[in-house]
């Protein structure tokens, strides 16, 4: 199995090196790193132009935003599976790709995903073992913890009308319309830096508007009402605040993991 690790960037600073180094440290070597640069001027990409390690492939061209950049990079990829890491993100440890290669994944029509370490809160967020409509409505796995078989992106890329939620829309399209196979890997895939474009306070309003547009596309009114009621009754906002607080995140994720363990029929 081969992998394409895509990093789209624009003036990424030191974060790019953090990400590339985490890939180069992998014990499994059948991969390529595609750095899709939108025209950086901060000098951070200079060391990757014509890099002696031929697995590092640098491409610079203009794009209309992050999802256009991702679509461009997909066209340059040659791996069986693709994962997107933003500058500053990294693989959780040196054996992530090795574990994925041993997971016996089919080479087509599959989206595999794992857990995420949120660096800001120093806690691991467990992904759901099964993707269902409720999960799609509430909270899908972190994008940096998702491996896409290449055909699932080549056949239908990210919708560039979205500036923040394009990966969310693609995930829902893959589940509801394309009927992709989803596989939970059962281990932590990435260390997510956070604090990026989608999380800026100035983008909160747009993020909410895009999500609203997407859920109206894939969920009926009755479904939206039912799921919103469920979220309200289960204190979704409070749970989110606990998960995003460094002092409470660890304890919250332990409880969440225990609940997931019980649902999966495992010991808590």
C-alpha positions as CSV (number, residue, x, y, z in Angstrom):
1,X,0.0,0.0,0.0
2,X,1.2,3.5,-0.8
3,X,0.3,6.8,0.7
4,X,0.1,10.4,-0.5
5,X,0.4,12.9,2.4
6,X,-0.9,16.3,1.1
7,X,0.1,19.5,2.8
8,X,-1.4,22.7,1.4
9,X,0.1,25.9,2.6
10,X,0.7,29.6,2.2
11,X,3.4,31.2,4.4
12,X,3.3,28.3,6.8
13,X,6.3,29.3,8.9
14,X,8.0,26.6,11.1
15,X,4.8,24.5,11.1
16,X,5.7,23.0,7.7
17,X,8.9,21.5,9.0
18,X,7.1,20.0,11.9
19,X,4.6,18.3,9.6
20,X,7.2,17.1,7.0
21,X,9.5,15.8,9.7
22,X,6.7,13.7,11.3
23,X,6.2,12.0,7.9
24,X,9.9,11.4,7.3
25,X,10.1,9.8,10.7
26,X,7.5,7.1,9.7
27,X,8.8,3.5,9.9
28,X,6.8,2.7,6.8
29,X,8.4,4.3,3.8
30,X,6.0,3.8,0.9
31,X,4.7,7.3,0.7
32,X,5.0,10.7,-1.1
33,X,4.7,14.1,0.5
34,X,3.0,16.6,-1.8
35,X,3.5,20.2,-0.7
36,X,1.0,22.3,-2.5
37,X,2.1,25.9,-2.0
38,X,-0.1,28.9,-2.9
39,X,2.8,31.2,-3.4
40,X,4.6,31.6,0.0
41,X,7.0,34.5,0.5
42,X,8.2,33.8,4.1
43,X,11.0,31.4,3.0
44,X,9.5,28.4,4.8
45,X,9.1,26.4,1.6
46,X,12.5,27.1,0.1
47,X,14.2,24.0,1.5
48,X,11.6,21.7,-0.1
49,X,12.0,23.0,-3.7
50,X,14.0,20.3,-5.6
51,X,14.5,18.4,-2.4
52,X,17.0,15.5,-2.6
53,X,14.5,13.1,-1.1
54,X,12.4,12.3,-4.2
55,X,9.4,11.4,-2.0
56,X,9.0,15.1,-1.3
57,X,7.2,16.8,-4.2
58,X,6.8,20.5,-4.1
59,X,4.3,22.3,-6.3
60,X,3.5,26.0,-6.3
61,X,0.6,27.5,-8.2
62,X,-2.3,29.9,-7.4
63,X,-5.5,28.6,-6.0
64,X,-8.9,30.1,-5.0
65,X,-8.7,28.7,-1.4
66,X,-7.9,25.7,0.7
67,X,-10.3,23.3,-1.0
68,X,-9.2,24.3,-4.5
69,X,-5.6,23.7,-3.3
70,X,-6.6,20.3,-2.0
71,X,-8.3,19.3,-5.3
72,X,-5.2,20.4,-7.2
73,X,-3.0,18.3,-5.0
74,X,-5.2,15.2,-5.4
75,X,-4.6,15.4,-9.1
76,X,-0.8,15.3,-8.5
77,X,-1.0,12.3,-6.1
78,X,-0.1,8.7,-6.9
79,X,-0.8,6.8,-3.6
80,X,-3.4,4.3,-2.9
81,X,-4.6,6.4,0.1
82,X,-4.5,10.2,0.7
83,X,-4.4,12.0,4.0
84,X,-4.3,15.8,4.5
85,X,-2.1,17.3,7.2
86,X,-2.0,21.1,7.7
87,X,1.2,22.8,8.5
88,X,1.9,22.3,12.2
89,X,-0.1,19.0,12.3
90,X,1.8,15.7,12.6
91,X,1.4,12.0,12.8
92,X,0.8,10.8,16.3
93,X,3.8,8.6,16.3
94,X,6.3,7.0,13.9
95,X,4.2,3.9,13.3
96,X,0.9,5.4,12.0
97,X,1.4,4.5,8.3
98,X,2.7,1.1,9.3
99,X,-0.4,0.4,11.2
100,X,-2.7,1.6,8.4
101,X,-0.8,-0.5,5.9
102,X,-1.5,-3.5,8.1
103,X,-5.2,-2.7,8.5
104,X,-6.2,-4.8,5.4
105,X,-8.0,-1.9,3.8
106,X,-9.4,-2.3,0.3
107,X,-7.8,0.0,-2.3
108,X,-11.0,1.6,-3.5
109,X,-14.3,3.1,-2.3
110,X,-13.1,3.4,1.3
111,X,-12.6,6.1,3.9
112,X,-10.7,5.1,7.0
113,X,-10.3,7.2,10.1
114,X,-8.9,7.2,13.6
115,X,-8.6,9.2,16.8
116,X,-7.0,12.6,17.2
117,X,-4.7,14.2,19.8
118,X,-5.7,17.8,20.2
119,X,-2.5,19.6,21.1
120,X,-4.2,22.7,22.5
121,X,-6.0,20.6,25.1
122,X,-3.5,17.7,25.4
123,X,-6.2,15.1,25.1
124,X,-7.1,12.4,22.6
125,X,-10.6,12.6,21.1
126,X,-12.0,9.2,20.3
127,X,-13.7,8.8,16.9
128,X,-17.0,6.9,16.7
129,X,-16.6,3.2,15.7
130,X,-19.4,3.5,13.3
131,X,-20.5,6.3,11.0
132,X,-24.3,6.8,10.9
133,X,-26.6,9.8,10.2
134,X,-26.4,10.9,13.8
135,X,-22.6,11.1,13.7
136,X,-22.8,12.9,10.4
137,X,-25.0,15.5,11.9
138,X,-23.2,15.9,15.2
139,X,-19.4,15.7,14.7
140,X,-17.5,13.7,12.1
141,X,-13.9,12.6,12.7
142,X,-11.1,15.2,12.5
143,X,-10.1,15.7,8.8
144,X,-6.4,15.2,9.6
145,X,-7.3,11.7,11.0
146,X,-9.0,10.5,7.8
147,X,-7.4,8.4,5.0
148,X,-9.2,8.5,1.7
149,X,-8.8,5.8,-0.9
150,X,-7.7,7.9,-3.9
151,X,-10.8,7.2,-6.0
152,X,-13.1,8.7,-3.4
153,X,-11.4,12.1,-4.1
154,X,-10.6,11.7,-7.7
155,X,-14.2,10.9,-8.6
156,X,-15.6,13.7,-6.6
157,X,-13.4,16.4,-5.0
158,X,-14.2,19.1,-2.4
159,X,-16.9,21.6,-3.3
160,X,-15.0,24.9,-3.6
161,X,-18.1,27.0,-2.9
162,X,-17.3,26.3,0.8
163,X,-14.4,28.1,2.4
164,X,-14.5,26.3,5.8
165,X,-16.8,23.3,5.7
166,X,-15.8,21.7,2.4
167,X,-14.4,18.6,4.1
168,X,-17.6,18.2,6.1
169,X,-19.7,18.4,2.9
170,X,-17.5,15.9,1.1
171,X,-17.8,13.5,4.1
172,X,-21.6,13.7,4.1
173,X,-21.7,13.3,0.3
174,X,-19.5,10.2,0.6
175,X,-21.9,8.7,3.2
176,X,-25.3,9.6,1.9
177,X,-24.8,9.7,-1.9
178,X,-21.7,7.8,-2.8
179,X,-22.3,5.1,-0.2
180,X,-18.6,4.8,0.6
181,X,-17.2,2.1,3.0
182,X,-16.1,3.6,6.3
183,X,-13.6,1.9,8.5
184,X,-12.6,2.9,12.0
185,X,-8.9,2.2,12.5
186,X,-8.9,2.0,16.3
187,X,-5.8,4.1,17.1
188,X,-4.7,7.7,17.2
189,X,-3.7,9.0,13.8
190,X,-2.7,12.6,14.2
191,X,-1.7,15.4,16.5
192,X,-3.8,18.3,15.5
193,X,-2.4,21.7,16.2
194,X,-5.7,23.7,15.9
195,X,-6.1,27.4,15.7
196,X,-6.3,27.5,11.9
197,X,-8.5,29.4,9.5
198,X,-11.7,27.5,10.3
199,X,-11.3,28.3,14.1
200,X,-10.7,32.0,13.9
201,X,-13.4,34.1,15.6
202,X,-13.8,36.1,12.5
203,X,-15.0,32.9,10.7
204,X,-17.5,31.7,13.3
205,X,-20.5,33.3,11.4
206,X,-19.4,31.8,8.1
207,X,-18.7,28.4,9.6
208,X,-22.2,28.3,11.1
209,X,-23.8,29.4,7.8
210,X,-22.0,26.8,5.8
211,X,-22.8,24.0,8.2
212,X,-26.5,25.1,8.0
213,X,-26.5,25.0,4.3
214,X,-24.9,21.6,4.2
215,X,-27.2,19.9,6.8
216,X,-30.2,21.3,4.9
217,X,-28.9,19.6,1.8
218,X,-28.5,16.2,3.4
219,X,-31.0,16.1,6.2
220,X,-34.8,16.6,6.2
221,X,-36.4,19.1,8.4
222,X,-37.7,16.4,10.7
223,X,-34.3,14.9,11.0
224,X,-32.7,18.3,11.9
225,X,-35.3,18.9,14.5
226,X,-34.8,15.5,16.1
227,X,-31.0,15.7,16.1
228,X,-31.1,19.3,17.5
229,X,-33.4,18.2,20.3
230,X,-31.1,15.3,21.1
231,X,-28.1,17.6,21.2
232,X,-29.9,20.0,23.5
233,X,-31.0,17.2,25.9
234,X,-27.5,15.8,26.0
235,X,-25.9,19.2,26.8
236,X,-23.9,19.3,23.6
237,X,-22.7,22.8,24.1
238,X,-21.5,22.1,27.6
239,X,-19.8,18.9,26.5
240,X,-18.1,20.9,23.8
241,X,-16.8,23.5,26.3
242,X,-15.5,20.7,28.5
243,X,-13.7,19.1,25.5
244,X,-12.1,22.4,24.6
245,X,-10.8,23.3,28.0
246,X,-7.3,22.2,28.9
247,X,-8.2,21.6,32.5
248,X,-11.2,19.4,31.8
249,X,-10.5,17.9,28.3
250,X,-8.5,14.9,29.6
251,X,-11.2,13.8,32.0
252,X,-14.0,14.4,29.5
253,X,-12.3,12.3,26.9
254,X,-11.7,9.5,29.4
255,X,-15.4,9.4,30.1
256,X,-16.3,9.6,26.4
257,X,-13.9,6.7,25.7
258,X,-15.5,4.6,28.5
259,X,-18.9,5.3,27.0
260,X,-17.8,4.3,23.5
261,X,-16.2,1.2,25.0
262,X,-19.5,0.1,26.5
263,X,-21.3,0.8,23.3
264,X,-18.8,-1.4,21.4
265,X,-19.2,-4.2,23.9
266,X,-15.7,-3.7,25.3
267,X,-14.7,-3.2,28.9
268,X,-14.7,0.4,29.9
